[in-house]
Amino acid sequence: MKKALKMVGISFVLLFAFCLMQKPLKAEAATTFTAFYDGGWHFMDNTNPYFTDGTDYIPSRFKAGDVLIIDGKGVSTGKLELEFNVRIGELAVVGGATASIKAPGADKAYAVRDGSILIFNGDVKTLVANYGGTEQVNGNVDEVVAVYSNSEPIKIGITGTVGKANARIYPNLWDDVTVYNVAAGKFAIDTNNSFSTNPSYYSLTPTSKSNGGRQLDSVPKTGGPADHISMAPVYFAIALILASAAVVFMRKNKEENA
């Protein structure tokens, strides 16, 4: 009897350990880093009240998914250049700053409507194209979200492909339409905010390549929260099997020793 109980205990300990291994790790909160101009460029993050003048401060501490704000304070001169070896979560250029950023990619990037200029060397998931700002992406963009004005042009350049974008096509310059699969280097908006790309270089119908020119998966990838939820019945079934086996073993052991 003692041997059977010991086997049951070991089985459930192993099952519990296996369940813990399947639990997804909790992601760390993103850190917001800021570069601001005040007679020169200074650098800090939201976990530290102090700032430094060292240009390597942000790239050396930046983790994938962190936020980067570049603020010219309306008085910045010259161009700030920073290079990262991890993906940026969100990138904003404000305060009339001019910034050239190199990174493997960015989830979201934009220059605000105050004359700010963003030059990004890498791929972008969502590029917010604001009137009053200038954006140049040397890479592919999954989605362009254009913010139009009837009086100011959108200034944007993209060397790679564009998965989809809200565009205004002449002669209707008041209503947006969605364009898809814009060929590399062909995305263009003129000074009247009219989408001036030749129709042969884009589509008005979404396809599997609308995700920044990349083929969508035909089967969802595993590893997400849904996979852990769907495995719960399996773990419960394993527990029942172990418990049933233990009961049968104890009953058989009792009959043999009777």
Secondary structure as UniProt FT lines:
FT   HELIX           2..22
FT   STRAND          32..37
FT   STRAND          41..45
FT   TURN            46..47
FT   TURN            55..56
FT   HELIX           57..61
FT   TURN            64..65
FT   STRAND          67..71
FT   TURN            73..75
FT   STRAND          80..83
FT   STRAND          88..94
FT   TURN            95..96
FT   STRAND          98..111
FT   TURN            113..115
FT   STRAND          117..130
FT   TURN            131..132
FT   STRAND          134..137
FT   STRAND          141..147
FT   STRAND          155..158
FT   STRAND          162..167
FT   TURN            170..171
FT   STRAND          177..182
FT   TURN            184..185
FT   TURN            191..192
FT   HELIX           199..201
FT   TURN            208..210
FT   TURN            212..213
FT   HELIX           225..230
FT   HELIX           232..256
//
